[in-house]
Amino acid sequence: MKIALIKERKNPPDRRVVLTPAQAKELTDLYSDLKIIVETSDLRAYSDAEYRDAGIKVVEDVADADVLLGVKEVPVAALIPNKTYFFFSHTIKKQPYNRKLLRAILDKNITFYDHETLVDDKGMRLVAFGYYAGVVGTYNTIRTYGKKSGLFDIPRAIDLKDKAELIKTLKSIKSLIPPIKIVLTGKGRVGNGAKEILDAMRLREVSPQSFLKDRFNEPVYTQIDVDWYNKHKEGKVFDFQEFFTHPEGFYGDFEKFTKVSDVYIAGHFYGQGAPYILTREHLLAPDNKIKVVGDISCDIGGPVATTIKASSIADPIYGYDPVTGKETDYKKENAIACMTVDNLPNEIARDASEGFGQNFEKHIIPAFFNGDKDGILARAKMTENGRLTERFKYLQNYVDGKE
């Protein structure tokens, strides 16, 4: 079997890779029937020379590969018919902007696996960049606070070498941060990546109860799960399974945090039909304190009212006017400074690629050689022979333009 690491062609450019040079070398040493090639690129975090030095062939044309591995969406014109592809397509939630991409995958008879659909038998994702999004997103949120408050100005994450440098930089300005309160939603990969950075800064973590009622003489944060900002409409005791199965039976209860928080870091997973978290009404309230929002999840028009667009690595901060609900200068007095970069792991591309590749090497590649004994590939396959597979038939109306 021949696998190709393809050039990233989406704009803005993405520097991440599915497998690092060292990982590609390990896999070809482990599997005698496996050959890995790399499509030449001057954009990726690992250079062509690094792959060559690892003994991996770099080529101009990958048309003879069986499986093509990428990170971001492949432009329709670049899709090679009758191949097997892995990349993030951003179609499984019926995202309108990528409908044409899924149609093209079907029209070109491509067997397609979305990285998001690679899950174990319990539905837990096997490969993801979420942890690194949490790391970089939290760094960027602290940077945004510094620029909004005028208290400090630190470099962009992309201008630093790696996670260690991000942490070193944040530690250097901790003494400049007044006794603010930071609320973090989410306890998955993203939320825990964010927590790791706050802990590395040596910010004090406090319980949600203490966060809501106590005053502190130092900056503090609290990390909360869905039970802290949602309530059952009938007053029942919160049940996680019920919430994830029937979110329509709950209402949002985040306002108590808006009254005491200066900074909000959104690192949650948002399920369809769940209550909105930070609403425009919350932000218009006279007792709202939030002045900085770092929405790592970045669901545009979703549960965080300030997320009206995705910002970019080059221009990561914009202002949200609570009165108009529109963009404004983030430095204005009444504006909320927002960070909504949607490709955060790209800012520490080597670290992120290494972590992602470790899991791809451990969980996904073996499935090609062990008869897919754990059903990983069977569960993840979205398209085959020009059709959606049974598991993903729910996307047919989306493909047809009926929804």
C-alpha positions as CSV (number, residue, x, y, z in Angstrom):
1,M,0.0,0.0,0.0
2,K,1.2,3.5,-0.9
3,I,0.2,6.4,1.3
4,A,0.9,10.1,0.3
5,L,1.0,13.1,2.6
6,I,-0.5,15.7,0.4
7,K,0.2,19.4,0.1
8,E,-2.2,21.7,2.0
9,R,-4.0,23.9,-0.5
10,K,-6.6,25.7,1.5
11,N,-6.2,29.4,2.0
12,P,-5.1,30.7,4.5
13,P,-2.4,28.1,4.3
14,D,-2.1,25.3,7.0
15,R,1.3,24.1,8.1
16,R,0.3,21.0,9.9
17,V,0.8,17.4,8.7
18,V,-0.8,14.1,9.6
19,L,2.6,12.3,10.0
20,T,6.0,13.8,10.9
21,P,9.1,12.6,9.2
22,A,10.1,10.5,12.2
23,Q,6.6,8.9,12.3
24,A,6.6,8.2,8.6
25,K,10.0,6.5,9.0
26,E,8.8,4.4,11.9
27,L,5.8,3.2,10.0
28,T,7.7,2.2,6.9
29,D,10.1,0.3,9.1
30,L,7.3,-1.5,10.9
31,Y,5.2,-2.5,7.9
32,S,7.1,-4.0,5.0
33,D,4.1,-3.6,2.7
34,L,3.8,0.1,3.3
35,K,5.4,2.9,1.3
36,I,4.9,6.6,2.3
37,I,5.6,9.5,-0.1
38,V,5.3,13.2,0.5
39,E,4.0,15.8,-2.0
40,T,6.5,18.6,-2.2
41,S,5.5,21.7,-0.3
42,D,7.2,24.9,0.9
43,L,4.4,25.6,3.4
44,R,4.4,22.8,5.9
45,A,6.0,22.9,9.3
46,Y,8.3,20.0,8.3
47,S,10.4,20.7,5.2
48,D,10.9,18.5,2.2
49,A,14.5,18.1,3.3
50,E,13.4,16.7,6.7
51,Y,11.4,14.0,5.0
52,R,14.2,13.2,2.6
53,D,16.6,12.9,5.6
54,A,14.2,10.4,7.2
55,G,14.3,8.3,4.0
56,I,10.9,9.4,2.8
57,K,10.6,10.1,-0.9
58,V,9.3,13.6,-1.8
59,V,7.5,13.9,-5.2
60,E,5.7,16.4,-7.4
61,D,2.8,14.0,-8.3
62,V,0.9,11.7,-5.9
63,A,-1.5,10.3,-8.4
64,D,0.0,6.8,-8.0
65,A,-0.8,6.6,-4.2
66,D,-3.6,4.5,-2.9
67,V,-4.4,6.6,0.2
68,L,-4.0,10.4,0.5
69,L,-3.6,12.1,3.9
70,G,-4.3,15.7,4.5
71,V,-5.4,18.1,7.3
72,K,-7.7,20.7,5.9
73,E,-10.3,20.6,3.1
74,V,-8.9,19.7,-0.3
75,P,-10.1,22.1,-3.0
76,V,-12.5,20.4,-5.4
77,A,-10.2,20.9,-8.4
78,A,-7.4,19.1,-6.6
79,L,-9.3,16.0,-5.7
80,I,-8.0,12.9,-7.6
81,P,-10.8,10.6,-8.7
82,N,-11.1,7.0,-7.5
83,K,-8.7,7.5,-4.5
84,T,-9.1,7.1,-0.8
85,Y,-8.7,10.3,1.2
86,F,-8.5,11.4,4.9
87,F,-8.9,15.0,5.9
88,F,-11.2,17.4,7.8
89,S,-14.0,18.1,5.5
90,H,-16.3,20.1,7.8
91,T,-19.4,18.5,6.3
92,I,-20.7,16.1,9.0
93,K,-22.7,18.9,10.7
94,K,-24.1,19.8,7.2
95,Q,-22.0,23.0,6.9
96,P,-23.4,24.8,3.9
97,Y,-20.0,26.2,2.8
98,N,-18.7,22.7,2.1
99,R,-21.7,21.1,0.4
100,K,-19.9,21.3,-3.0
101,L,-16.9,19.5,-1.6
102,L,-18.9,16.5,-0.4
103,R,-20.8,16.4,-3.7
104,A,-17.4,16.4,-5.5
105,I,-16.1,13.5,-3.3
106,L,-19.2,11.5,-4.4
107,D,-19.0,12.5,-8.1
108,K,-15.3,11.6,-8.2
109,N,-15.9,8.1,-6.7
110,I,-13.7,8.9,-3.8
111,T,-13.6,6.7,-0.7
112,F,-13.6,9.2,2.1
113,Y,-12.8,9.2,5.8
114,D,-13.2,12.4,7.8
115,H,-10.7,12.7,10.7
116,E,-13.7,13.6,12.9
117,T,-15.3,10.2,12.1
118,L,-12.4,8.1,13.3
119,V,-13.8,6.9,16.6
120,D,-13.6,3.9,18.9
121,D,-16.5,1.6,19.7
122,K,-17.7,4.0,22.3
123,G,-17.8,6.9,19.9
124,M,-14.7,8.6,21.3
125,R,-12.5,10.4,18.7
126,L,-9.1,8.7,18.1
127,V,-7.3,11.6,16.4
128,A,-7.8,15.3,17.0
129,F,-6.1,18.7,17.3
130,G,-8.4,19.9,20.1
131,Y,-5.8,19.8,22.8
132,Y,-3.5,22.1,20.9
133,A,-6.4,24.4,20.0
134,G,-7.0,24.7,23.8
135,V,-3.3,25.5,24.4
136,V,-3.0,28.2,21.7
137,G,-6.5,29.6,22.2
138,T,-5.8,30.2,25.8
139,Y,-2.5,31.9,25.1
140,N,-4.3,34.1,22.5
141,T,-7.0,35.0,25.0
142,I,-4.5,36.1,27.6
143,R,-2.8,38.1,24.8
144,T,-6.2,39.6,23.8
145,Y,-6.8,40.6,27.5
146,G,-3.4,42.4,27.5
147,K,-4.1,44.3,24.4
148,K,-7.7,45.2,25.4
149,S,-6.6,46.4,28.9
150,G,-3.4,48.0,27.7
151,L,-1.4,46.2,30.5
152,F,0.9,44.2,28.3
153,D,1.6,43.2,24.7
154,I,3.1,39.8,24.0
155,P,4.0,38.2,20.6
156,R,1.6,36.2,18.6
157,A,1.8,32.4,19.2
158,I,2.8,31.7,15.6
159,D,5.9,33.9,16.2
160,L,7.1,31.7,19.0
161,K,8.8,28.3,18.7
162,D,6.6,25.9,20.5
163,K,4.3,25.3,23.5
164,A,7.3,25.7,25.9
165,E,7.9,29.3,24.6
166,L,4.2,30.1,24.9
167,I,4.3,29.1,28.6
168,K,7.5,31.0,29.2
169,T,6.0,34.1,27.7
170,L,2.9,33.9,29.8
171,K,4.8,33.4,33.0
172,S,6.8,36.5,32.3
173,I,3.6,38.7,32.4
174,K,1.7,37.0,35.1
175,S,2.6,39.7,37.6
176,L,1.0,42.3,35.3
177,I,-2.4,40.7,35.5
178,P,-4.7,42.2,38.1
179,P,-7.1,40.1,40.2
180,I,-9.4,39.2,37.3
181,K,-11.7,36.2,37.1
182,I,-11.5,33.8,34.1
183,V,-14.3,31.3,33.4
184,L,-13.5,28.3,31.2
185,T,-16.3,26.1,29.7
186,G,-15.4,22.6,28.6
187,K,-13.7,19.5,30.1
188,G,-12.7,17.7,26.9
189,R,-9.5,17.9,24.9
190,V,-9.9,21.6,24.2
191,G,-10.8,22.5,27.8
192,N,-8.0,20.5,29.2
193,G,-5.5,22.0,26.8
194,A,-6.7,25.4,28.0
195,K,-6.5,24.3,31.7
196,E,-2.9,23.1,31.2
197,I,-1.9,26.6,30.1
198,L,-3.6,28.4,32.9
199,D,-2.0,26.0,35.4
200,A,1.4,26.4,33.7
201,M,1.0,30.2,34.3
202,R,0.4,29.3,37.9
203,L,-3.0,31.0,37.9
204,R,-5.0,29.8,40.9
205,E,-7.9,27.5,40.2
206,V,-11.0,27.9,42.4
207,S,-14.3,26.0,42.6
208,P,-17.3,27.3,40.7
209,Q,-19.0,28.0,44.0
210,S,-16.1,30.1,45.3
211,F,-15.6,31.8,41.9
212,L,-19.2,33.0,42.0
213,K,-19.3,34.3,45.6
214,D,-15.7,35.2,46.7
215,R,-13.3,38.0,46.1
216,F,-9.7,37.4,45.4
217,N,-6.5,39.4,45.5
218,E,-5.0,37.5,42.6
219,P,-6.2,36.4,39.2
220,V,-8.2,33.1,39.4
221,Y,-10.0,30.8,37.0
222,T,-12.6,28.1,37.2
223,Q,-13.3,25.3,34.8
224,I,-17.0,24.3,34.4
225,D,-18.9,21.6,32.7
226,V,-22.4,21.7,31.1
227,D,-24.1,21.1,34.5
228,W,-22.9,24.5,35.7
229,Y,-24.5,26.5,32.9
230,N,-27.6,24.6,32.0
231,K,-30.8,23.8,34.0
232,H,-33.7,21.4,33.3
233,K,-36.8,23.3,32.2
234,E,-38.9,21.3,34.7
235,G,-36.5,21.8,37.6
236,K,-35.2,18.2,37.6
237,V,-31.8,17.3,38.9
238,F,-29.2,17.7,36.1
239,D,-28.6,14.4,34.3
240,F,-25.7,14.4,31.8
241,Q,-27.1,11.6,29.6
242,E,-30.4,13.3,29.4
243,F,-28.8,16.6,28.5
244,F,-26.8,15.1,25.6
245,T,-29.8,13.1,24.4
246,H,-32.5,15.7,24.8
247,P,-30.8,19.1,25.1
248,E,-34.1,20.8,24.1
249,G,-35.4,20.0,27.6
250,F,-32.9,22.5,29.2
251,Y,-32.3,26.2,29.3
252,G,-29.1,28.2,29.6
253,D,-28.0,29.4,33.0
254,F,-24.6,31.1,32.3
255,E,-25.7,34.6,33.3
256,K,-24.5,34.2,36.9
257,F,-21.0,33.8,35.5
258,T,-21.2,36.9,33.3
259,K,-21.8,39.0,36.4
260,V,-18.5,38.1,38.0
261,S,-16.2,37.1,35.1
262,D,-13.8,39.4,33.3
263,V,-12.6,36.9,30.7
264,Y,-14.5,34.0,29.1
265,I,-12.7,31.1,27.4
266,A,-15.0,28.9,25.4
267,G,-13.6,25.4,25.1
268,H,-16.8,23.3,25.1
269,F,-18.3,21.0,22.6
270,Y,-21.7,22.4,21.4
271,G,-24.3,19.9,20.4
272,Q,-27.1,20.7,18.0
273,G,-30.2,21.9,19.9
274,A,-28.4,22.7,23.1
275,P,-29.2,26.1,24.8
276,Y,-27.0,29.0,23.9
277,I,-24.4,29.9,26.5
278,L,-23.4,33.5,26.2
279,T,-26.3,35.5,24.8
280,R,-26.6,39.1,23.5
281,E,-29.1,39.7,26.4
282,H,-26.4,38.7,28.9
283,L,-23.9,41.1,27.3
284,L,-26.4,44.0,27.3
285,A,-27.2,43.6,31.0
286,P,-25.8,46.4,33.1
287,D,-24.1,44.0,35.5
288,N,-22.2,42.1,32.7
289,K,-18.5,42.2,33.5
290,I,-17.1,40.2,30.5
291,K,-14.7,42.3,28.4
292,V,-12.7,39.5,26.6
293,V,-14.0,36.4,25.0
294,G,-11.7,33.7,23.6
295,D,-14.0,31.3,21.7
296,I,-11.8,28.3,20.9
297,S,-14.7,26.3,19.7
298,C,-15.7,29.0,17.2
299,D,-19.2,28.1,16.2
300,I,-20.2,31.1,14.2
301,G,-23.7,32.2,15.0
302,G,-23.8,29.6,17.7
303,P,-23.9,29.5,21.5
304,V,-21.5,32.4,22.0
305,A,-23.1,35.6,20.8
306,T,-19.8,37.5,20.2
307,T,-18.7,34.9,17.7
308,I,-20.0,36.6,14.5
309,K,-17.0,35.5,12.4
310,A,-13.8,33.5,12.5
311,S,-10.8,35.7,13.0
312,S,-7.4,34.9,11.5
313,I,-3.9,34.2,12.7
314,A,-2.8,37.4,11.0
315,D,-5.6,39.5,12.5
316,P,-6.9,37.5,15.5
317,I,-8.8,40.1,17.5
318,Y,-12.0,42.0,16.7
319,G,-14.5,44.0,18.7
320,Y,-18.1,43.1,19.3
321,D,-20.6,45.8,20.1
322,P,-23.3,44.4,22.4
323,V,-25.8,47.1,21.4
324,T,-25.7,46.6,17.6
325,G,-24.5,43.0,17.7
326,K,-21.9,44.0,15.0
327,E,-18.2,44.2,14.7
328,T,-16.4,47.3,16.0
329,D,-12.9,48.4,17.2
330,Y,-12.1,46.2,20.1
331,K,-10.3,49.0,21.9
332,K,-13.6,51.0,22.3
333,E,-14.8,51.3,25.9
334,N,-18.1,49.4,25.4
335,A,-16.6,46.8,23.0
336,I,-15.9,43.2,23.9
337,A,-12.6,42.0,22.6
338,C,-13.0,38.7,20.8
339,M,-10.5,36.0,19.7
340,T,-12.1,33.4,17.3
341,V,-9.2,32.0,15.3
342,D,-10.5,28.8,13.8
343,N,-7.2,27.1,13.0
344,L,-5.4,27.6,16.2
345,P,-3.2,24.5,16.2
346,N,-1.5,25.8,13.1
347,E,0.3,28.4,15.3
348,I,2.3,25.6,16.9
349,A,2.2,23.4,13.9
350,R,5.1,21.1,14.8
351,D,3.9,20.3,18.3
352,A,0.3,19.8,17.0
353,S,1.4,17.6,14.1
354,E,3.5,15.4,16.4
355,G,0.6,14.9,18.8
356,F,-1.9,14.2,16.0
357,G,0.5,11.9,14.2
358,Q,1.2,9.8,17.3
359,N,-2.5,8.9,17.5
360,F,-2.8,8.4,13.8
361,E,0.2,6.1,13.9
362,K,-1.1,4.2,16.9
363,H,-4.8,3.8,16.1
364,I,-5.5,4.3,12.3
365,I,-2.6,2.9,10.3
366,P,-2.7,-0.5,12.0
367,A,-6.3,-0.9,10.9
368,F,-5.1,-1.2,7.3
369,F,-2.9,-4.2,8.2
370,N,-5.0,-6.0,10.8
371,G,-8.2,-6.4,8.8
372,D,-9.7,-3.5,10.6
373,K,-10.3,-5.8,13.6
374,D,-11.7,-3.0,15.8
375,G,-14.0,-1.6,13.1
376,I,-12.3,1.8,13.1
377,L,-12.3,2.2,9.3
378,A,-15.7,0.7,8.9
379,R,-17.3,3.2,11.3
380,A,-15.4,6.1,9.8
381,K,-16.0,5.5,6.1
382,M,-18.4,8.2,4.8
383,T,-18.4,7.5,1.1
384,E,-17.8,4.5,-1.2
385,N,-18.6,3.8,-4.8
386,G,-20.1,7.2,-5.3
387,R,-22.6,6.9,-2.5
388,L,-22.9,7.8,1.2
389,T,-22.4,4.8,3.5
390,E,-25.3,3.7,5.7
391,R,-23.9,5.5,8.8
392,F,-23.8,8.8,6.9
393,K,-27.1,8.6,4.9
394,Y,-28.4,11.4,7.1
395,L,-26.3,13.7,4.9
396,Q,-28.2,12.9,1.7
397,N,-30.6,15.8,1.8
398,Y,-27.7,18.1,2.6
399,V,-25.9,16.8,-0.5
400,D,-29.0,17.2,-2.6
401,G,-29.5,20.8,-1.4
402,K,-32.8,20.1,0.4
403,E,-31.5,21.3,3.8
